[in-house]
Amino acid sequence: MASIDWTARAAAQQFDGRAFIGGQRVAALAGETFGCVSPLDGRTLTQVARGQAADVDAAVQSARRAFDDGRWSRKAPAQRKKVLLRFAELILGAKEELALLETLDMGKPIKYSLSVDVPSTARCIAWYAEAVDKIYDEIAPTPQTALALITREPMGVIGAIVPWNYPMIMASWKLGPALAAGNSVVLKPSEKSPLTALRLAELALQAGLPDGVFNVVPGYGHEAGEALALHLQVDAIGFTGSTRVGRKMLDYAGRSNLKRVYNELGGKSAFVVFPDFDDLTRAAQTVAGSMFFNQGESCNAPSRVFVHESIADDFVKTVTAEAPKYQPGNPLDAGTELGALVDDTQLRTVLGYIDAGQSEGARLAAGGRQSRKDSGGYFVEPTVFDGVSNTMKIAREEIFGPVLSVIRFKTEEEAIAMANDSAYGLQASVWSSNINRAHRVARALRAGTVHVNQYDEDDITVPFGGFKQSGNGRDKSLHAFDKYTELKTTWIRLD
């Protein structure tokens, strides 16, 4: 990768911002567009179709026709598998193009777009392709006079609405199980990062996915997103984004056809370090790497670090010493670890939280400033706060930026209580060399995923989702099929 001149490639990159409906690129019906701005330098990459209710309706009708006539939904699982495996291969074949689009569009370092986002997207599609012809339905225990079949069927038209922090990966978490199960999909990417979603649709068509099965309508949330969630021909919504908008999704379902809504929402994940853990440096390095990865724009970022008071000073010194390793750099440079925030709005939001932390009395131990102003892009230094109270704004609200808060505790009971004292429950981590304590605390934490003495392990084979206001339903693993299939019982009389 070091031999590639990504800046030169970026200068030569061509963009197509038109929507993808019914197997072809199309302009928005009203002819309107919006600018796709790169967070690297603030330049407009291209104009993107501004999809609105009429465009969403065209996409949904296309998806409905494709579902109803069975061009995909009635194919044998092995046939769908073959197409989706080819789709995954094409994603890997276009890895440099897709990685560049992702970096230019949302600001993450090119080395991670190339080594994490593209292969993770392809693996997700391939995994569900391989899974779909290995899932068996059921036969219920019945008298000899009857047979009861319990089968899974594709739900119909799925509306997928995904965020800007991991555009490809989040799309694949919806597309993989939904398409493998035989559904049609209308994808609404974030207006801040639409480019890779549009390219994925082209690759899917090239792989053999029939026209109309996978449609992409870019646009604003209050226009295209709302229209998709309200549409009477959409059978389910898979949404990843903020808790605020997740509430709206539930409202839209109630106002329309009571469609299923599966929300993967925000987080304020707790990282709990006990004094009996024997490698404080590893704990500090892990939380820094996890918190500052993807510029802190991760719903599961460990932004609340609970450290026992007896080791807190040493921990803060160690994690602060890690911060310089994550100084913002040009995302197109192969060595950059921390890239740009997605846009100026997010930059101002993050800086506002940093100001709030200082005004409420937290001690700024590292960072806290805007960086690389001359670039025209949106960069913030990795930031560490000490002396944070769990009641402060920076400890209560999701920041979505490289801001870590250290909160001190005295007892195990206090640590558990504070960690659970949050509207969110997405992820958590426990650090202890005492196996009994590790199990005890892991069970007590109200989170969808709990790590013990690590934070980075992840795989498509395990479910991802949260408790409380972090959402409902689970992405990834075989459990994701539950979201995109209906259970049907068929009784057969035997004479």
N, C-alpha and C positions, 0 to 999 in steps of 0.2 A: 504493500500500500504506500510505503514511503516514496516510491518512485513515481507515483501518479501526481501530476500537477493539477490539483483539484481547483485551484483558482482559474486556470486556463479552461478547464472543463466547464466550470460555472459560467464563464464568459460566453462559451459557445453553446450552452444548453438551450434547447428550444422548449417552449412550454405550450400546452394546450389546455385552456381553462374551460372549455365547453363541457356541458353536462353529458352524461352517458345514459341514454334511455332507449330501450328496445333494440339494443345491439349496435347503436351508432352514436357518434358524437353529435350533439345538437346545441344550438344557442338557446338561451332562455326565451320562452314564448313572447315575453314583453320586450325582449331585446336588451334588457338591462344587465349590467356587469358591475363588479366591484374589484378594486385593486388588491392583488395578492402581494403583500409587502414582506420582504426578507428581513428578519431580525438581525442579520449579520451586519447590515449597513444601512437599513432603512429604504433601500431602493425597491421600486415596484417591479416584480418579476414578470407579471402578466396580468391581464384582465380575466376574471373568472365569471362564468354565468351566474347571475343572481337569481337562483331558483325561487319561485314563489308558489302559491297554492295551485295554480294551473299546471306548473311543471311537475309538482309533486303528484297531482292527479294523473297526469300523463304517464308518469313512471309507475304509479300504483296500478293503473289499468293495464299497462304492459306486463307487469309482474303477475297480475291476476289472470290475464289471458294465458300466460305461460304456465301458470300452475294448473288452471282448470283443464287445459287441453292435454296435460300430462307429458309434455315434451321433456320435462325433467322429473317431475314428481312421481311419474309412473315407471321411470327407468329402474331396472334392477339395481340393488345396492352395489353390486360389482361393477356395473356400468358407470354409476356415479363416481365410484372409487377411481376408476381409470382416468376420468376427466380431471378430477381434483388432484390426483398425483401429478398429472401433466401440468396443471396450474402451478403446483408447488415447484416443479422443475423450472418452469418459465420465470418464476419469481427469482430463483437463485441465478438463473441465466442473465437476468437484468439487474443483478445486485448493485453494480456500480451506479447505474442510472437511478435506481430507486433510492439508494443511499444518498446520492447527491441531492435529489429532489427533497428528501426528508430534511436534510441539513439546511438547505437553502430556505425551506418553507417554515421550519419551526426552531432552528437554531442550535440543535444538539451537535456535538463534535462528530465529524465525519467518521472517525475511527469507530465510534459506537453505532452510528447508523449502519455501517458496513459489517461490524462484527456481532452486533446484538439484534438490531431491529429487523434487518432483512432476513437473516437466518431464522429468527424466532417466528416471523410471519410465515415463512415457508414451512417450517416444522409444524406449526399449528394446523395449516391446511392439510399437510400430508398425514398428520396424526389422525385427524377426523376422517380422512379418506380411508385410512387403514382400519379404523374402528367400526365403520358403519356396516360392514358385512360380517361382523363378528358379534353383533348384539342379537340375542335371541328373545323372542316374545314368550308368552306364558300360556299354559293350559291349566285351568282351575280344576280342583278336585270336585267331581260331580257324580251324580248317580249314573248308572249305565244307560239311562234313557236320554241323556243329554251330553252335549259337549260345549264347554265355555272357553272361548278363545279370548285372550287379552293381548291386544296388539297396539303397537305404536304407529301413528300415522303422522305425516307432516302436517303442520298447522295451517299453512297457506302462505300469506304474504307477511313477511317480517320487515318491520321498520327498524333499522339500526342507526343509532345516532351516537357518534363517537367524538372524543375530545381531541385536543391539539398536542397533548404531551407525548403520546406514543401513537401517532395516527395509523400506521400500518399494523402494529401489533394489536391495538384495540379493535381495528376493523376485522382482523383475522379471528379474534376471539368470538366475534359474532358470526362471521361468514362461515368458518369451519363447520361448526355443528349445524347451523341453519341450512346450509347448502347440502351437506352430507345427508341430512335427514329428508331432503327432497323439497324444501321450501323454495320460494322465490324471495328475493331480498331487494329492498330499496334502502340504500345507504346514504345518510346525510352526514358528510364529514364536517368538522368545524370549519367555519369561514376563515379561520386563521391558518389552516393547514390542509387544503383540499387536494393538493397535486398528486400525492401518491395514491389516494383512493381512486382517482380518475384513471391513473395508469394501471392499477390493479384490475379494473373492469376490462380494459383492453386485453390484458394478458389472459384473463379468464375466458373471454370470447375466443382468443387464439387457441386456448387449450381444448376448446370444444364445448364449453358451456353454451346452451342454446340462447338465442336472442330473447331478451325480456326477463331472464331468470335473475340477473344481477344488474341493477340500475344504480346510478350515482347522481344525486341532485345536490350540488353545492348551493350554499346560500346561508342567510342569517338564521339564527335559532328562532327568533320571534316570527319569522316568515315561513321558511321551508320546514324547520323543525316542528313548529306548532302545527302546520298543515298536515305533516306526516302523522303526528301523534293523534290528531283529531279525525283522520280519514276513516270512514266507515268500512272500507275494504281492507284495512290493515288489521291483521289478526293478533299481532303482538308487537311490542316495542322492546328492544334491547337498548338501554341507554347507559352510557358511561359519561359522567360529568359531575357537576356540583350538586350538593344536596338541595340547594335552592331550586334549581331547575328540575331535579328529580321529583320534588313535590308537585311541580306543574305537570309532569308526565302523568302522575296519578290522577290529577284533576282532569286532564284532557281525556283520559280513559273513561272517567265517570261521566263526562259530558258527551261522549260519543257512543261507542259500542261495547263498553266494558272490556276492551281488549286487555290481554295480559300485559303487565308492565314489569320489567325486570331492571332494577336500578343498581348500578355499581357506582357508588358516590364517594364522598370525601373521606378523609381520614386525618387523625392527629395521633399517630402511632407512638406508643410508649416503649422506651428502651430502658430496661431496669437493670442496674448494675449493683450487685451486692458485694460487701467487703470480703467475702470468702472466695471470690473468683481470683484465680491465681495468675492471670495475665492481663493486667489493666491496659497495657499498651495495645494488645490485640483488640480489646473491646473498644478503645478509643479510635483506633484505625478503622475498625469496621463501621462504627457509627458515622465517622467522617465520610468514608467512601460511599455509604448508603445514602446519607443525607445530601451530599453534594452531587451525587450522580444525577445526570439529566437536569442539572441546574436546580435541583430540589423540586422540580416540577413533576412530582410523583405522588399519587394519592396515598401510597403506603410508606412514604418517607418517614424515618424515625425522628420526628421533629421535637418530641418531648423526651429528654434524657433524664431519668430519675437515678441519682447517684447517692449512695450512702454518705452521710456527712463526714465519716472518718476517712474517706478516700477521695472526697470531692475535689479538694484543691489539686491533688496530683492528677486526677482525671482531667480537670479543666486545662491544666498546663499541657498535658499530652495531646488532647484533642485540638487545642489552639495551635500547637506546633505542627499539626497535620494540615492546617488551613492553607499555608502557602503552596502546598502541592496542587491545590485546586484553584489557583488564580485564573481568572477568565482569560481566554485566548481566542485567536481566530479559529472558528469552528472548522475551517477548511485546512488547517494545519494538522498534520497527522499526530502531533504530540499533544494537542490540546485536550485537557481533561474536563474543563467546565466551559460550556458555550454560552450562547445568548439566551436571555428570556424571550418569550415568544413575540412580544410587541411592547409598545410604549405604555399601554394601559397596565400590563402586568408589571413592568418596571416600576411604575408609579405606585402600584399596589404594594409591592415588596418594600420599597423605600418607605412607604407610609407605615407599614408594620414595624420596621426598624426604628422609626421615629417614636412610634407608640411604645415600644419596649423601653426605650431610654426615658421617655417621659413618665412611665409608670415605675421607674426605679431599678430596672434590670441593669446589670453592669455589662457594657459592651467589651468583650474579651478579645474579639478579632473581627476584622472586616467592617461591614456596615456602610460601605460607600458604593456609589456608582463607579464603574470602571470602563476603560476604553471609550471615553466620550468622543474622541476624535474619529472613531470608526463610523459614527452615525448609527451604530447598533445599540442593543439594549442589554447591558452587562452589569452585574452586581457582584461584589466580592463575596466569597464564602464568609458567613457571619456566625459568630458564636456569642451567645448571651449566657452569663452566669448570674446567680442570685435571682432567678426567676421564680415567681410564685405561680402556683397552678391556677390562680384566679386571674392572672394578667391576660390581656388580649392576645399576646403572642403565644400563650399556652392554650388558649381556648379555640382560636379560629384557625382554619387552614390557610396558610400563607402562600403555598405553592411557589416557593423560592428557596434559595440556599441559606436558610436561617435556622439555626439549631439552638434550642433552649435547654439549659441545665437547671434541674430542680433538685434540691437536696431533701433527703428523708432520713428519719431516725430509726424506724422499725419496719419490719416486713409488712405488718398490717397497714401502716401508713402508706407505704409504697403501693400496695394493691389498691387501696382506697383512692389515692390520687390518680393512679393510672386509669382506673375505671370511671373516674369523675370527668367524663367527656361525653359529648353528644355522639361521638363516633366510636366505632369498634371494628376497624378494618384489620389492623395488624399490631403485633407487639413482640417484644423480645425480652428474655430473662437470661441474666448472666450470673451463674453461681456454680461453684464446684461441689456443692452439696446436692446429690441427686434427689433427696427427699424434698428439699426446698424448691429445686427446679420444677419438679412435678407438681408440687403443691401450688406454687405461684402460677405456673402455666395453666392449671385448671381453673384458677380463680380469676384470671384475666378474661374480660369479656371482649374477645376479638375473634375474627374469622380465621386468622392464621397466627400462631404463636411459635416463635423461634426460641430455641434454647442454645445459648453459647454460640450463636451465629445469627446472621440476618440475610445472607445473600442466596441461600439455597432456594431454587424455584424450578418448576418443571410443568409442562403442559399436562402431566398425568395427575396433578392434584388440583382440587377446586380452589377458586379465588373469589372472595366476597367477604362481606362484613356483617357485623351485628349492628343493632340500633340504627342510627341515621347514616350509616355507611352503606345501606342498601339492602336488597333482598335478592334471592336467587344466587346462583354461582356461575361464573365463567370458568372455562377450562375443565378438563377431565371428562369422564363419561357423564357426570352430573349435568353438564351443560345441555345434553340432549333433552333433559326434562323441560327446558324452557321452550324448545322449538318443536315439540311433538305433542300430540293429543293421545290419550289412552282410550281405546275403544274395546268394549266387551261385546262379543258376538255369541249368542246362544243358538245352538243347533240341536234340534230334536232328533233323537235316534230311536226309530221304531224297531 
